[in-house]
Amino acid sequence: MSIKLTDNSGNQVQIPDPPRFHQHILQFHSRGTSIHDENGHYFTVDDAFRENLERLMQAFRKS
């Protein structure tokens, strides 16, 4: 199973390995605002992005 996120260009991006993606965000983008590049898709990682990712990961773990 995967999750979908919207990149900075408004494109829906399929994240095929959500646990790996989540771990990377926690390790390298845990505070402040930064840009994450995922296979040429750019995401602004801020508190709102991290909160949304946490909600998606809770739903992912329940499925």
C-alpha distances in whole Angstrom, upper triangle without the diagonal:
4,7,10,14,17,19,23,24,22,19,16,14,10,9,7,8,8,11,13,13,14,16,18,19,20,22,24,23,24,27,29,28,27,25,22,21,18,18,21,20,22,21,24,22,25,25,23,20,20,20,17,15,16,15,12,11,13,11,8,10,11,8
4,7,10,14,15,19,20,18,16,12,10,7,6,5,6,6,9,11,11,12,15,16,16,18,20,21,20,21,24,26,24,23,21,18,18,14,15,18,16,18,17,20,19,21,22,20,17,17,18,15,12,14,14,10,10,13,11,8,11,13,10
4,7,10,13,16,18,15,13,10,8,6,5,7,8,6,10,12,10,11,14,15,14,17,19,20,19,19,22,23,22,21,19,16,16,13,15,17,15,16,14,17,16,18,19,17,14,14,14,11,9,11,11,7,8,11,9,8,11,13,11
4,7,10,13,14,12,10,6,5,5,6,9,11,9,13,14,12,12,16,16,15,18,20,20,19,20,22,23,20,19,17,15,15,12,14,15,12,13,12,15,15,17,18,16,13,14,14,11,10,13,12,9,11,14,12,11,15,16,15
4,6,10,11,9,8,6,5,7,7,11,12,11,14,14,11,12,16,15,13,16,19,18,16,18,19,19,17,16,14,12,13,11,13,14,10,11,9,11,12,14,15,13,9,11,12,9,8,12,12,9,12,15,14,13,16,18,17
4,7,8,6,5,5,6,9,10,14,16,14,17,18,14,15,18,17,15,18,21,19,17,19,20,19,16,16,13,12,12,11,13,13,9,9,8,10,12,14,15,13,10,13,14,11,11,15,14,12,15,18,17,17,20,22,21
4,5,5,5,7,7,10,11,15,16,15,18,18,14,15,18,16,14,18,20,18,16,18,19,18,15,13,10,10,9,9,11,10,6,6,5,8,10,13,15,13,10,13,15,13,13,16,17,15,17,20,20,19,22,24,24
4,6,7,10,10,14,15,19,20,18,21,20,17,18,20,18,16,19,21,18,16,19,18,17,13,12,9,10,10,11,13,11,8,6,5,7,10,12,15,13,11,15,17,15,15,19,19,18,20,23,23,23,26,28,27
4,6,9,10,14,16,19,21,20,23,23,19,21,23,21,19,23,24,22,20,22,22,21,17,16,13,13,12,13,14,11,8,8,9,11,14,16,19,17,15,18,20,17,18,21,22,20,22,25,25,24,28,29,28
4,7,9,13,15,18,21,19,23,22,19,20,23,22,20,23,25,23,21,23,23,22,18,17,15,15,14,14,15,13,10,10,10,12,14,16,18,16,14,17,18,15,16,20,20,18,21,23,22,22,26,27,26
4,6,10,12,15,18,17,21,21,17,19,22,21,19,23,25,23,21,23,24,23,20,19,16,15,13,12,13,11,8,10,10,13,16,18,20,18,15,18,19,16,16,20,20,17,20,23,21,21,24,26,24
4,7,10,13,15,15,18,18,15,17,20,19,18,21,23,22,21,23,24,24,21,19,17,15,14,12,13,13,10,11,11,14,16,18,20,17,14,17,18,14,14,18,17,14,17,19,18,17,21,22,21
4,6,9,12,12,15,15,12,14,18,16,16,19,21,20,19,21,23,23,20,18,15,13,12,9,10,10,8,10,10,14,15,18,19,17,14,16,18,14,13,17,17,14,15,19,17,16,19,21,19
4,6,9,9,13,13,11,13,16,16,16,19,21,20,19,21,24,24,22,20,18,15,13,10,11,12,10,13,13,16,17,20,21,19,16,17,18,15,13,16,16,12,14,17,15,13,17,18,17
4,6,6,10,9,7,10,13,12,13,16,17,17,17,19,21,22,20,19,16,13,12,9,10,13,11,13,12,15,15,18,19,18,14,15,16,14,11,14,15,11,11,15,14,12,14,17,15
4,6,9,9,9,11,14,14,15,17,19,19,19,21,24,25,24,22,19,16,15,11,12,15,14,16,16,19,19,21,23,21,18,18,19,17,14,16,17,13,13,16,15,12,14,16,15
4,6,6,6,9,10,11,13,15,16,17,17,19,22,24,23,21,19,15,15,12,13,16,15,17,16,19,18,21,21,21,17,16,18,16,13,14,16,13,11,14,14,11,12,15,14
4,5,5,6,8,10,10,12,14,15,15,16,19,21,20,19,18,14,15,12,14,17,15,16,15,17,15,18,18,17,14,13,15,13,9,11,12,9,7,11,11,8,10,13,12
4,5,5,6,9,10,10,12,14,15,15,19,21,21,20,19,16,16,14,16,19,18,18,17,19,16,18,19,19,16,14,15,14,11,11,13,11,8,11,12,9,9,13,13
4,5,5,6,9,10,11,12,13,14,18,20,20,18,17,14,14,12,14,17,16,17,16,18,16,18,19,19,16,14,17,16,12,13,16,14,11,14,16,13,13,17,17
4,5,5,6,9,10,11,11,12,16,18,17,15,14,10,11,9,12,14,13,13,12,14,12,15,16,16,13,11,14,13,10,11,14,12,10,14,15,12,14,17,17
4,5,5,6,9,10,10,10,14,16,16,15,14,12,13,12,15,17,16,15,13,14,12,14,14,14,11,9,11,11,7,8,11,10,8,11,13,11,12,15,16
4,5,5,6,9,10,10,14,16,17,15,15,13,14,13,16,19,18,17,15,16,13,15,16,17,14,11,14,14,11,11,14,13,11,14,16,14,14,18,19
4,5,5,6,7,9,13,15,15,13,12,10,11,11,14,16,15,14,13,14,12,14,15,17,14,12,15,15,12,13,16,15,13,16,18,16,17,21,21
4,5,5,5,6,9,12,11,10,10,8,11,11,15,16,14,13,11,11,8,10,11,13,10,8,11,12,9,11,14,13,12,15,17,16,17,20,21
4,6,6,5,9,12,13,12,13,12,15,15,18,20,18,17,14,14,10,11,12,14,12,9,11,13,10,10,14,14,12,15,18,16,17,20,21
4,6,6,10,13,14,13,14,12,14,15,18,20,19,17,16,15,12,14,14,17,15,12,15,17,14,14,18,18,16,18,21,19,19,23,24
4,6,9,11,11,9,10,9,12,13,16,18,17,15,13,13,10,12,14,16,14,12,16,17,14,15,19,19,17,20,23,21,22,25,26
4,6,7,8,7,8,8,11,13,17,17,16,13,11,10,7,8,10,12,10,9,12,14,12,13,17,17,16,19,21,20,21,24,26
4,7,9,9,12,12,15,16,20,21,19,16,14,12,9,9,9,12,11,8,11,13,12,12,16,16,15,17,20,20,20,23,25
4,7,8,12,13,16,18,22,22,20,17,14,12,9,7,7,11,11,9,12,14,14,14,17,18,18,20,23,23,23,26,28
4,7,10,12,16,19,22,22,20,16,13,10,8,6,7,11,11,10,13,15,15,16,19,20,20,22,25,25,26,28,30
4,7,10,13,16,19,19,16,13,10,7,6,5,8,10,10,10,13,14,15,16,19,19,20,22,24,24,26,28,30
4,7,10,13,16,15,14,10,8,6,5,7,10,12,11,11,15,15,15,17,20,20,20,23,25,24,26,29,29
4,7,10,13,12,10,7,6,5,6,9,12,13,11,12,16,16,15,18,20,19,20,23,24,23,25,28,29
4,6,10,9,8,6,5,6,7,10,14,14,11,12,15,15,13,16,19,17,18,21,22,21,23,26,26
4,6,6,6,5,7,9,10,14,17,17,14,15,18,17,15,19,21,19,19,23,23,22,24,27,27
4,6,5,6,8,11,12,16,18,18,14,15,18,17,14,18,19,17,17,21,21,19,21,24,24
4,6,8,11,14,15,19,22,22,18,19,22,20,18,21,23,20,20,24,24,21,24,27,25
4,6,10,13,15,19,22,21,18,20,23,21,19,22,24,21,22,26,26,24,26,29,28
4,7,10,12,16,19,18,15,17,19,17,16,20,21,18,19,23,23,21,24,27,26
4,7,9,13,16,15,12,14,17,16,15,18,20,18,19,23,23,22,25,27,27
4,6,9,12,12,9,11,14,12,12,15,17,15,17,20,21,20,22,25,25
4,6,10,10,7,10,13,12,12,15,17,17,18,21,22,21,24,26,27
4,7,8,5,7,10,10,10,12,15,15,15,18,20,20,21,24,25
4,6,5,6,9,10,11,12,14,15,16,18,20,21,22,25,26
4,5,5,6,9,10,10,12,14,15,17,19,20,21,23,25
4,6,5,6,9,10,11,12,14,16,17,18,20,22,23
4,5,5,6,9,10,11,12,14,16,16,18,20,21
4,5,5,6,9,10,10,12,14,15,16,18,20
4,5,5,6,9,10,11,13,14,15,17,19
4,5,5,6,9,10,11,12,14,16,17
4,5,5,6,9,10,10,12,14,15
4,5,5,6,9,10,10,12,14
4,5,5,6,9,10,11,13
4,5,5,6,9,10,11
4,5,5,6,9,10
4,5,5,6,9
4,5,5,6
4,5,5
4,6
4
